[in-house]
Each structure stands twice: as C-alpha cells, then as structure tokens.
C-alpha cells in the first residue's frame, strides 16, 4: 500500500526483532525534503504516512509501535526505527 497505492517510495523493507521494527524506505519520493533534512541535520517528528504505516503494521501483528529514530542512510534510503510498546 505504501509503495503501490500511495507511491511514497520505490520499495519498503521491514526488519523486526523482539523489541523493534525498522522500516527501510527505499528511494523515497520525498527526496528533496529528506535531502534538506540531511543537510541541516534535522529529524522530522510527524508524518501522517509514517503514522499510517506503523498503525497498519501494529494492527496486523498485534502490537503497538512508537517512533524511536529516523536514520537517513543516504539519498536513496531512510530507516524508520519503531519500538514495540
């Protein structure tokens, strides 16, 4: 849905362990916004699509997620780290 319906990136990887879920957003379409954030070393705090992504994942997997960190790996990928609560 994140990729095919909303078109917010070219790909999405999900890595999970007992305590965290990491969404790897590959080639986000918000690249100009992310580039500016990287240049100014800022972290975005609110994005409705990230909220929707975490809610859908949490609902589907019987857990709740809280945004823990945003790691801009490169202009091609950003990692969104969520803690399971």
N, C-alpha and C positions, 0 to 999 in steps of 0.2 A: 504494500500500500504506500509506504514512504517513498519508494523508488518509482513504482509503476503508475500509481494514481496521482500522487502529489508532485512527482518529478523533482524532489528536493535533492537528489544525488543520483549518481550513476550506479552506485552499489551500496549495500549495507551489510556489514558483518556483525555478528553478535557472539561475544565470548562471555561465558558465565562460570562462576565458581560458587562456593557456599555463601560468600559474603557480598559479592559484587557482580554487576552486569556491565559490560563495556560494549557500547555501540560504536563500530568503526564506520564513520560516514565517508564513503569513497567518492571523490570528485564532487563535492557539494556544489550545488548551483548558486549558492550564496557566496561564491568565491571572492568577490570584491569586498564584501562585508568582512569575511574571515581574514582576508589579506590585511585590511586596515587594523583589525584587532591584533593580529600578529605583530604588525609594525609598531603599534602603540603599547604592546604587552598588556592588553586588556582581556578580561574574560566576560563573555556575555552571561547575564544572570537569568534572563527569561526568554524563552522561545516557545510559542504555543505548539509548534510541531514536535519539539522535543518532549513537551509535556504529554502530548497525544501518544507519541511513540512509547514513552515509559508507562503510560496508563494501559495501553493495549497489551504490552508485554506483561505487565503485572497481572492484569486480569486473566490473560491466557495461561499464566504459570502460577497462579495462586500466591502472589507476593506483592508487596508494595515497594516502590523504588523512590530514592531520594537522590537528586543530583549531587555528586560529590566533587567532580572535577571536569574541566574541559581542557583537553590537551591537543593543541594544533600541531600535528606531526609534520605537516608540510602543506603546501598549497593544494595538494591532491587528497589529503586525508586529515580528518579530525576525529579524536577519540572522545566520546562522552562517557564518563565513568559514573555509575549509579551504585549506591549502597542499597542492599536489601534491608528493609525495615519491617 
